Amino acid sequence: MNLEWYIARRLIGSREHKSSISAPIIKIAIAAIALGLLMMLIALATGVGLRHKIREKVSAFNGHIQIYNYDNNLSEVSVIPVSTRQTFYPKFDLTGGVRHIQAVATKAGIIRTEDTFEGIIAKGAGPEYDWTAFTEFLVAGRVPDFGGELGNETLISRRLADRLELGVDSLFNSFFLKEEDPSKVPNQRRFRVVGIYDSGFEEFDGTYIFIDIRHIQRMNQWEADQVGNFEIFLDDFDQIEQKSAEIYGRTLSDLDTQTIKNKYYQIFEWVGLFDFNIALIIGIMILVGGINMITALLVLILERTPMIGILKSLGASDWSVRKVFLYNAAYLIGLGLLWGNVLGLGLLALQEKFRIFKFPNPEEYYMDYIPVYMDIPTLLILNFGVLLLCLLMLLIPSWIITRISPVRAIRFE
């Protein structure tokens, strides 16, 4: 058996240890580690959770990568069509890591009711459109079905519905300019609301409605195989730049690609600040927890000075004695981490299920509740990282053991 570990276990389990002068200081150090880990978990889970949710919402309206004609000039509406007779559609095999591809088109228009009107961008979707994210956004009705005959179903935002005083099954008229000659009588369409969504993004909610893509094809006088652009969804968002470059290099020269990180640069720059804030909080909490453990270790060493002298007089090396106290400290840190994980993960689970904590200003964060996200690898890395850094910080104060003389230590007793 490891001698140092054996002595450390006896010290931890002894009644004298639990009732000694250092007991309150040790409890404070354990509490500091637990509270520190609790704060780290909250900062990490909320920061990553918010980042994931914002990514999901932006990609729900745009995909991760868009393929479009160069002549579109990054317009919000489809100008020059792209043919669906591409090698990558409907099955995308130019590169791996692509979850889904869909063809869409957009057209600017106006919704007119008896009392008011609103400018909109109608997004045309087909039967392959991925509505997964919108099932979470739905506040009334259902998502439209564009798989059968050409119909008049549409999905609008709660913001537009409130402004126009529309509800599920409401009918409204919309007008779209003719691109070839805006002076001509606009195209008119009558749609029926089948669903109302609320994504929390005012930029999207105040503008977008979803209609059958065949309406836009007819109004623009396009062929059945012509669309505005393609939207690509990836398995791993972190590979978005790499995949965009691969797709750009393997498509025709008259096609361009754009990522949502470039299209909505300001949003993702703001999201990127979360990483710095998370790192700052984790660094501060580790420093505070480490300082508390240093204090506890120094008290333990001073309290056990006679024992240190006896061990040295029996031939124990300085490093061997230091290991006894480092094992003791590792146990105390582990105890703090255990309580921190229990409290932190319990609180995160409650927030995930009941959404207890809300944003006071949801319009600034694009959602009303605080999202959380935590995976097992990140949790393990965080715990082992805290344990390792705290132990490294304790190597310096444990050096005081080498300055203790066996003769003086035994006399001290």
Secondary structure, DSSP 8 states (H G I E B T S, - for coil): --HHHHHHHHHHH-HHHHTSTTHHHHHHHHHHHHHHHHHHHHHHHHHHHHHHHHHHHHHHHH-SEEEEEGGGTT-SS--S-EES--TTSSS--SSSSEEEEEEEEEEEEEEE-SS-EEEEEEEEE-TT---HHHHHHEEEE-----SSS---EEEEEHHHHHHHT--TT-EEEEEE--TT-TTS--EEEEEEEEEEE--S-HHHHTTEEEEEHHHHHHHTT--TTEESEEEEEES-GGGHHHHHHHHHHHS-TTEEEEEHHHHTHHHHHHHHHHHHHHHHHHHHHHHHHHHHHHHHHHHHHHHTHHHHHHHHHTT--HHHHHHHHHHHHHHHHHHHHHHHHHHHHHHHHHHHHH---B-SSHHHHTSSB------HHHHHHHHHHHHHHHHHHHHHHHGGGGG--HHHHHHH-
